[in-house]
Structures are given as C-alpha cells and as structure tokens.
Amino acid sequence: MSKIITLAKKLHALAERGVGGEKINAEYKLKELCQKHNISLDDLESEEAEPFF
C-alpha cells in the first residue's frame, strides 16, 4: 500500500472521529491530499487493509 493511501486513511479516520479543530484540519488536509494525488474516498475503501505484522 502506498504511503499516500496510508496517510489518507489516517486523515479520513481523524476527520470522522476527531474533535473540534483537529477534525476540521483533518478534513481540509484530506481534501487537499485527494485533489493533489487524484484519489477519491472510494479508492481508500477499496484498498486492502495493511497487515499488522
């Protein structure tokens, strides 16, 4: 999995579960990242989860 997708998934999780300013900033950064690298939220969901080991 690419580093960009991993970062986007982390930002997406923070945008959903964050509080106050961190949630707003995560949404903003996620939008910027997706536009810059031409990815969508559907792309994030279709990527396989990264193994823990």
C-alpha positions in Angstrom: 0.0 0.0 0.0 1.4 3.4 -0.9 2.3 5.9 1.8 -0.2 8.4 0.3 -3.1 6.0 0.7 -2.0 5.2 4.2 -1.8 8.8 5.1 -5.2 9.5 3.5 -6.8 6.6 5.5 -5.4 8.1 8.7 -6.7 11.5 7.9 -10.1 10.1 7.0 -10.3 8.3 10.3 -9.3 11.5 12.2 -11.8 13.5 10.2 -14.6 11.1 11.2 -13.6 10.7 14.9 -11.7 13.9 15.7 -12.9 16.6 17.9 -13.1 20.3 17.1 -10.2 21.8 15.3 -8.4 18.5 14.7 -11.5 17.2 12.9 -11.7 20.3 10.7 -8.0 20.3 9.9 -8.0 16.6 9.0 -10.9 17.2 6.6 -9.1 20.0 5.0 -5.8 18.1 4.7 -7.6 15.0 3.3 -9.4 17.1 0.7 -6.0 18.7 -0.4 -4.3 15.3 -0.5 -7.0 13.7 -2.5 -7.1 16.5 -5.0 -3.3 16.6 -5.4 -3.0 12.8 -6.0 -6.3 12.4 -7.8 -7.7 9.8 -5.4 -11.3 9.5 -4.0 -12.8 8.3 -0.8 -13.9 5.2 -2.8 -10.2 4.5 -3.6 -9.5 4.5 0.2 -12.2 2.0 0.9 -11.2 -0.3 -1.9 -7.6 -0.7 -0.8 -6.8 -3.7 1.3 -6.0 -3.2 5.0 -2.3 -3.2 5.8 -1.3 -6.2 7.9 -0.2 -5.7 11.5 2.9 -7.9 11.2 
